[in-house]
Amino acid sequence: MSEILGSPSFLAELKRRRVFRVAAVYGATAFVVVQVADVLQEALHLPEAFLTGVAVLALLGFPIAIVLAWAYERTPQGVVRTGTATTQEIEAIVAQPATRRWPSGLLALVGIVALAAAAWLTLVRQPSATSGPPADASIAVLPFSNLSGDEETQPFVDGIHDDLLTQLSKIGSIAVISRTS
């Protein structure tokens, strides 16, 4: 099996069937999609499972895309099953200079690395500090100063302070320090 995978004719067949190109484009596109999903997940306050689902779908779609690239090709007549290669086609690809053969393989490698990086950053990353308040989050609201100098507005100032404390205490994940502390 290792002789087949390392043989120039197998690599030429991969190039002829544009498998390298599909791997490069799929990997780069999946990386972008996962990054956009990450931004959307944070902006729309979607659950963490959304981003995990996108990354898993991107990973599961990769082998499917490679198999489809191997089996089918796009022609002016539409998508058709890839025909068998002639010996001359394979020999022509193998005979090409290395400067014509290597770029497609390197681009495929970059695409695969981008896909793996996106999946790793999504599935293995540590929870961020912005994912929610810590368990011991607390807040203290200092009393407001009456800058008007009019004593008749002092009850209004105290009422705003009390209402702010009341509204903040309704948030279950934040401990509100009492006014008298």
Solvent accessible surface area in square Angstrom, and as a share of the most:
residue,aa,sasa,rsa
1,M,161,0.72
2,S,91,0.59
3,E,149,0.67
4,I,99,0.50
5,L,87,0.43
6,G,55,0.53
7,S,29,0.19
8,P,79,0.50
9,S,58,0.37
10,F,50,0.21
11,L,79,0.39
12,A,4,0.03
13,E,23,0.11
14,L,26,0.13
15,K,50,0.21
16,R,50,0.18
17,R,36,0.13
18,R,117,0.43
19,V,10,0.06
20,F,42,0.17
21,R,145,0.53
22,V,46,0.26
23,A,4,0.03
24,A,15,0.12
25,V,93,0.53
26,Y,54,0.21
27,G,0,0.00
28,A,52,0.41
29,T,73,0.42
30,A,7,0.06
31,F,66,0.27
32,V,86,0.50
33,V,73,0.42
34,V,1,0.01
35,Q,61,0.27
36,V,78,0.45
37,A,6,0.05
38,D,28,0.15
39,V,101,0.58
40,L,78,0.39
41,Q,19,0.08
42,E,103,0.46
43,A,67,0.52
44,L,111,0.55
45,H,163,0.73
46,L,59,0.29
47,P,91,0.57
48,E,93,0.42
49,A,74,0.57
50,F,72,0.30
51,L,1,0.00
52,T,50,0.29
53,G,30,0.29
54,V,28,0.16
55,A,1,0.01
56,V,59,0.34
57,L,127,0.63
58,A,12,0.10
59,L,67,0.33
60,L,107,0.53
61,G,18,0.17
62,F,36,0.15
63,P,71,0.45
64,I,106,0.54
65,A,20,0.15
66,I,41,0.21
67,V,95,0.55
68,L,93,0.46
69,A,11,0.08
70,W,87,0.30
71,A,19,0.15
72,Y,91,0.35
73,E,61,0.27
74,R,203,0.74
75,T,35,0.21
76,P,136,0.86
77,Q,154,0.68
78,G,30,0.29
79,V,107,0.62
80,V,60,0.35
81,R,170,0.62
82,T,16,0.09
83,G,41,0.40
84,T,128,0.74
85,A,31,0.24
86,T,71,0.41
87,T,89,0.52
88,Q,130,0.58
89,E,73,0.33
90,I,28,0.14
91,E,101,0.45
92,A,60,0.46
93,I,25,0.13
94,V,50,0.29
95,A,82,0.64
96,Q,44,0.20
97,P,82,0.52
98,A,44,0.34
99,T,112,0.65
100,R,150,0.55
101,R,87,0.32
102,W,155,0.54
103,P,63,0.39
104,S,28,0.18
105,G,23,0.22
106,L,94,0.47
107,L,108,0.54
108,A,5,0.04
109,L,99,0.49
110,V,96,0.55
111,G,2,0.02
112,I,73,0.37
113,V,87,0.50
114,A,19,0.15
115,L,7,0.03
116,A,54,0.42
117,A,37,0.29
118,A,0,0.00
119,A,9,0.07
120,W,149,0.52
121,L,80,0.40
122,T,12,0.07
123,L,74,0.37
124,V,81,0.46
125,R,91,0.33
126,Q,146,0.65
127,P,112,0.70
128,S,63,0.41
129,A,103,0.80
130,T,124,0.72
131,S,86,0.55
132,G,38,0.37
133,P,75,0.47
134,P,90,0.57
135,A,117,0.90
136,D,121,0.63
137,A,22,0.17
138,S,72,0.47
139,I,66,0.34
140,A,61,0.47
141,V,24,0.14
142,L,142,0.71
143,P,83,0.52
144,F,89,0.37
145,S,85,0.55
146,N,35,0.18
147,L,167,0.83
148,S,77,0.50
149,G,65,0.63
150,D,65,0.34
151,E,138,0.62
152,E,148,0.67
153,T,49,0.29
154,Q,56,0.25
155,P,93,0.58
156,F,139,0.58
157,V,22,0.13
158,D,45,0.23
159,G,37,0.35
160,I,80,0.41
161,H,1,0.00
162,D,64,0.33
163,D,78,0.40
164,L,70,0.35
165,L,21,0.10
166,T,69,0.40
167,Q,87,0.39
168,L,33,0.17
169,S,67,0.43
170,K,139,0.59
171,I,78,0.40
172,G,81,0.78
173,S,60,0.39
174,I,48,0.24
175,A,58,0.45
176,V,39,0.22
177,I,71,0.36
178,S,67,0.43
179,R,95,0.35
180,T,131,0.76
181,S,109,0.70
